[in-house]
Amino acid sequence: MTNKNLKLAQEKFLKGDKETAKKICLNLIHQKLDTNVFNFLGIIELSENNYLESLKHFHKSLKLNQNNVKALNNIGNTLIKKNKYKSAIVFLKKAIAIDNKFVQAYLNISLAYLETRDTINGIAYLKKLLIVDNNNFSALNNLGSIFHEKKEYDKSLVYFLRALELNSNDEILLNNLGLLYEKQNKFKKAKLHFEKSLNIKPDFFDCQFNLSLLNLKIGNCKEGMLLYDSRFYRKERKNKLNFDHDVLKLTLNEINKTKKIYIISEQGYGDIFQFCRVGIVLKKLGYRVALIIEDSLYEFFSQQSIFDEYIKKSDIDNDIITKDIIIPLLSVPRIFELNLKNFNIGNSYIKPNNEKTEYWSKKIDKNKFNIGISWSTTKDNNYNRNIPINLFRKINKFKTTQLISLHTDKHLKDLNENINDLKDIIFFQNIDIKDKFVDTAAIIENLDLVICTDSVVTHLSAAMGKKTWVLLSNYHDWRWSIKTEKSYWYNSVKLFRNKKEKDWEKVMQKVLKELKKLLIN
């Protein structure tokens, strides 16, 4: 009788009727304590994220049968969800010791180890699972993902392709393969796999976003921007803006020029410097535009003439939100049907503060060829953008050059750089203490050249029209396209590309060769 009713409870649960399933289980327990019924009650509570209640039921199940591997596994799974990874591992090891063919316990214990950054054991348990079940799709896909993250791309591909032989219609695997092929600069294959993934699951927003970035990278800017709003619907969404998402459905014909348009900044500072020029474009098209900006950037932007008005994000009130249109900055190109020609508005659209420019002018030797440098970023975003500072010091072999750091005191502290060992580089103190980028922009204005890794300094310098040389890793951000030495986005930028992973020595050799020509001319 218990088995029959438990099966009924499971059927109700699968149909979404959790309350009935729970009532059936509670009635069964009232009649007779049963390890499997308690375990299933735990599963019901776990499905509703009631972790404490689920653990109570799983432990009651275990008390009735200490060898119930399902209960042991479920306790481990619940503890993982509670971020108690070490405790989870204890229970999962017990489950595997009792039943060394229990697949889910291997997958869960691998996950627990990976969450504690123990990659060795995370991989080991997946490989043990493949001994038990050589064709386990999840183990193969997970191993592919782990080796992808470890940048062991050949190993990653082997596991992904084995998984693909088992299931060629898994949208997550196809998306993973797309990401891997993009890392290997196999863009046609990457695009093909992203598209296959989306054919299976059209609302797979993470894959939409990946395809968007790939299209932007290979120069299909219109197609890239069409999918770029998927950033707001991704599984791990970082872009949390205060705006009505219905605005993303707007078309150009629906926007009234008599109403002021409020554009809200988003993402990183580099994105803001790159895309703030839409204010100039829209003003030329007859729109009145305001920029809602980070408080930390308000002082810097309030001195610019790009927008008609600037508003601090902390000052947004309900009156603005209900009466006017608020559009995310990077959605403007799609909604207003802008293209790369619209963005070509000349060399310089961001201006430094005149007083600050004069102040820093007195601290820079005009008899030298002054080069601003930025060699690292605290947010690497998996793009390998950090370059050893000693490579930049090779520039000083030219007697007429002077290197000037464009990193703030805080940034240098975060990087743990010992500036006392770098006597051949000028480090200005107390940069941008009060207002972000006000001093940095003024220093850049006084330079002859900026040489940098891909960072916010790149976008600020390029937006000011300063001659800017950008050193790129083999795998880099979408906005620097592929192959070309020129940038679609900035006229003053020259790109120096890394053909191999972290082969910065060869990149610097190209820089030195180009710099020699520049100095001669």
N, C-alpha and C positions, 0 to 999 in steps of 0.2 A: 504493500500500500504506500509506504514511504517513497519508494522509487518512482511509482506512477505519479504521485502528486508532485514530487520534486521535478519530474520531467515537465509536468504541466506548468509549474512555476517558471521553469527555464524558458518555455515557449512564450509565456506572457511577457517575460523580461525582454526577449528578443523582439517582440512586437511593440515594445516601448511602454507596456503597462507595468511599471515597476511597483506601484502600490499593491496591485493584486498579487504579484509575485511575492512581495514581502509578507502579505497576509497569509498566503498559503504556507510559507516557510515557518512563520510564527506559530500557526496552528499545528504544524507537524512537530515542532519542538515541544509544544505544550503536551502532545501525546507521548513523545519519546525523544530523548536527546540523541542527535545524530550528527556525526562528524561532517558528512557531506552537506547537510542542510545548513549547518553553521557556516561552512565554507562559502556556500552560495549566498547566504545573507551578507557575508562580508563583501562578496563581489558586487551585490546590489548597492551597498553603502559606498563602496569604492567608486562606482560609476557616477555617484552624485558628489564625489570629492569629500565625503564624510570619513576622513582618514581615521580618526579616533574610534568611531563606531565600527568601521570595517576591521580594524586591528583587534578589537574586542572579540568580534565573531571569529576571526581567523584563529586567535589564540584558544578560544573555546573548542574549536574544531580540532586543534592540535592536542588539547588536553584529553580529548576522547580517543585520539589516535595520533601518537607522537611520530608515526611514520607517514602521515598524510603529506605527500610531497607537494600536492596542489596547494595546501594551506601554507606550507613552508615557502613555496614560491610566491604566493600571494602576499605573505608578510613582507618578503624581500621587495616585491614590486611596490607595495605601499610605502615602505621606508624610503625607497628611491624617490618617490613623489614628494616625500617630506624632507628630502635632501640629507637623509641619514644613511649615507652610503656604506660606511664601515659596518654598521649594524645590519644593513641589508645583506652584505656579503656573507656574514655569519650564517644567516638562515638559508641563503641560496647554496652555500657550500654543503649544508646538511641535506638539502633536497637532492643535490647531485650525488652525494655519498650514498644515499638510499637508492636512488634510481639514476644511474649514469647515462641513461638514454632520454632523460627528461629535457627536451629541446628548449622549452621556454626559460628554464632555469639558467641554461648556458647563455642565452641572449641577455637575460636580465643581469647576471653577474658581470658579464662583459661591459654592459652599460654602466654599472655601478663603479667598476674599476676606471673606466674612461672618465667618469665624472670626477674622480679623485686624481685625475691626470696620470694615472698608472696605465700608460699605453701598453706596456709589455704584457701585463696580465690581461688587459682588455683584448689584445690580439690573441693571446694564448688560449683563452677560453673559447673564442670563436673557432680557432683551429682544432681544438678538442671536439667541438661540436661537429666539424666537418669529418672527423674520424668516425663519429657516430652516424652522421647523415651527410654523406659526401655531396649531396645535391640540395643542401639547405639554402634556399634563396636568400633568406634574411641574413644568414652568416656571410654569404658571398658579397651581398650588397653592402653590409656594414664594414667588412674588411676593405672593400673598394673605397669607401668613404674615409676610413681611418688612414689608409696609405695616401689618399688624395690630400688629406690635411697635413700629413707628414711630408708632402711634396715628393713622394716616391711614386711618380706618375706612371711609370711602366708597370709596377706591381699593382697599382690601383686599377689600371686598364685590364689586366689579366683577370682580376676578380669580378669586375663589372661585366666583362664579356662572358664569363662563365655564368653569371646570374642571368644575363640576357638570353642565353641559350635555353634557360629554364622558363623564362617569362619575358617575352618581348613586348608585352602590353602593360608593363608597370610604369606609371607616369613618373614616379619618384626616381626609379632607376634611370629612365631616359633623361630626366633632368640632370641627374648626377653625371651621366656620360657627356651631356652637353657642356657642363661646367668643366669637366676634365679636358675635353677637346679644346675648349677655349683657352685653358691654361697652356696647352701645347701649341697654341696658335694655329690650330686646325679649324678655322672659322666656318667653313662650309659644313663640316661634320657636326660642329657644335650647333649651328643653326638648324640642321636637319633633325637632330635629336630633341632640341627644344620644341620644334614644331610637331614632332611625333607625340611628345608628351602632352601638348596642348590639344591635339586631336582627340586624345583619350579623355582628358579632363580640361575642358576649355576654361574653367574658373580656377585653375591652379595658378594662383597669383604670384607665388614665388618664381615659377617658371616664366610667367608673363614678364616679370621684372628682369629676369636673366636674359630673355630674348630682347627686351627693350635695350638693355645695356650693350648687348652684342651688336645690335643694329646701329646704335649710336657710334660704337667703336669702329665699325667697318664703313661708316659714312652714309648709312641709310637713316639719315636723321629724322625724316618725316615718319617712317615706320617706327623708329625708336621712341619718338615722343608720343605716338598714338597709344603705346602700351605703358608709358612711364607713370601714369597715375596708379598703376598696380602697386606702387610702393606703399600706398596707404592701406592696403588690404593683405599684406604679407603676413605669414604666420608669426614671425618675430618682428613686428613693426616697431621701428625706432622713431618713426616720423609722427609724433603726436602733436597735431596742430589744432588750435581752437577755430574751426570754421565749419560751415554747413557743407557736407559732402555732396549735396545736390548741385552745388556750383560746378562740379566736375562734369555734369551733364549739359552745361550751357554750350550753345554754339555761338559763333561770331554774330549772327543776325539777331540773337536774343539780347545782346548787350546794348544798353541805351547810352549814347554818348553824353546825354545831359546829366547822368549820375556819375559821381566820383567813384572810381574803382580803387578799392583797397587791396593791395598786394601784400601778403604776409611772407616774411623771409622764412627759410627753412634749411635744414641740413647743416652743412659746415660753413665756416666763414668763406672758404674758397668758392663754394657754390654761390654764395651771396655776391661776392665780388664779380664772379663770371656772369651771372644772370641779372644783376641789378640794371644792366644797360637796357632791359626791356622798358624801363621808365622813359628813357629818351625815345625809344621806338614808338611807344604808345602815345606819347605827347605829340610827336610828329604826325600821327594818324588822327589827332584831334581829341584824344581822351584826356580827362583829368585824372591824375593818378597819385595815390599816397602809398608810402611804404611803411608797413608795420614791422619794426626792427627790434632786434635784441637790445636790451637796455645798455649793454656793454659797447654796442656799436653806434648808439644814438649820437653821441658827440661827433664822431667821425663823419657820419652820413649827413648830419644836419648842416654841415658846411658844403655839401655837394648840391648841384643844381639838377640832378638826375630826375628827381620826383618833385611834384608840386608841394608835397607835405611829408613829414616824417613823424611817426608816432611810436612811442615806446610800447613794447609788448605788455609791460606791466600797467599801462594806461588804457588798454582796450576796455571800453565799457559796452554794456548791452545795447545802448542806443545806436552805436555804430554797427554792431553785429546784426541787429534786426532791420535796419533801414538801408544798408548798403551792401554791395557785393564784396566779399572777401575771397580772393583767389590765391592759392599757394604759388609762390614765386616760380617754381619750375613747371607749373601747369600752364603758365601764361603762353609759352610758344605754341602749344597745341590748340588751346581755346581761341587764340587770336590768329591762328594759321600763319605763324611766322616761320621763316626759313633762314638759312645761313646768310643770305644776302641782306636780310633785315638786320642781322647782328653785326654786319660790317659797317660800323659807324665811325671809323677812323681809328687812329692809334691810341688816343687817350680820352677816357671818359670819367676817370677818377682823378681828382686834384688834391694835392697836399695842402696843408695849412701854410699860408705865406710866412707867418711869424716863426713857426717851427722850422720851416725850410731855411730861413735866414739864420736861425739859431744854430742849426746843425752844419750849415755851410762854413761857419767859422771854425768848426772842429775837424774839418776834413781838408787835407792837403791837396789843393788844386793842381799842384805840380806833378802829382802822381796820377796814374790811370787807376781809378778807384773801382774796385770790384766788390759788390756785396755778395755774401755767400750764405746759403742755408743748406745744411748737409743732412738734416734728419727731421723726423716728425714724431711726436709722441703717440700719434694714432696711425699706425702703419697700415691697417686695413688689409693685411695680407698681400700688399703690393711691393714688398721689399724695397722700401724707399730710403732706408737709412744707409748712408755712405760713410766710410771711415774718414774722419776729418783730415788725417795725414795725406790723403790723396789730393785734397784741395790745397794743401800747403805746397804742393809741387808747382803751383801757379807762381809762387814767389821766386822762381828761378829767373823770371823776367824782372830786371832791376827797376823798371818804371812802374811796376804794379804795386798796389796796396790792397790787402784783403781786409774787409770789414764784416764782422759777424752781424747777421740780421736776426739773431736769436735774442729773445728777452732773457733777463736774469732768471726768471722762473723756469723758462724752457731749458736753459742750460743746467739748472739744478735738477730738473726732471731727468735730463739725459745723463746726469752725473759726470759732466765734462769738467776736467781740471784745467781751467783757463790759464793758470800760472805756468803750465807747460807749453803754452801756445803763444810765445812772445811775438811771433811774426804775424799775428792776426790782431786787429784792433777790436776790442770788446767795449762798446759803450755801456755805461751803467745807467740804471733807472730809466730804461726805455718803456714807454707806454704804461707807466705806473698808474696814471689817473684815467686815461682814456685809451682804449685799444686802438692800435695801428696809427695813431696820430704822429708819434715820433718815427715809427718805422717808415711810413709813407714819406715823411720829410727827409729822412736819411736816403731813401731810395732816389728821391728827386735829385740829390747831390752826387749820385754815382754815375759812372760811365757804363757800367755793365752789372747785371745780376746773374750769377751762376748758382743754380739750386737744384735740389731734388724736388719732386712733385709735392708741393705743400701750399699752404695759404699764401706764403710769400710769393710764390710763383704767380698766383692770380692777381695779387695786389700790384706787383711790379708790372705785369703784362697789361693790366687794366689802366695803369698810368702811362702806358706807351713806352716804358723803359725797355731797352734792348735786354732780352732775358733768354738765357740759355738753360734749358731744362734737361736734366739727366734722368733718363727713364730706365726702369728695370725691364727685363724681358716680358714679364706679365705686368701690365700697368692699367691705370684707370681708363675708362672708356673715352674720355674727352680728348685724349692725345692720339686717337685714331691708330692707324698702322702704317708702317713703312716710311711715310713721308717725313721730311725734316721740318716741314712747315706745319703750323697749327690752323685748323679751320676757324678757331675762335679768336685768335690774337695775331695781329700783323707783326708784332715786334718779337715774337717767340721763335726760337730755333731749337729743334729737338735733337738730342743725342741719345740714341737708342742702344740698350744693352742687348746683345744677341744671345748671350748665355746668362744663366742664373748667377747674379751677383758678380759678374765679370767687370767690375767697376774700373779696373786698371786700364783696360782697352778703351773704355768710354773716356776716361780722363786723358788718355793719349790723343784722342780725337779733339778734345777740348783744347789741349795745349797747342796742337797743330793749328787749329782755327784761330786761337788767341794770338799766336805768333803773326799770322796774316793780318789780323785786325790791328795789332800794334804797329806793324810796318806801315800800314796804310794811314 
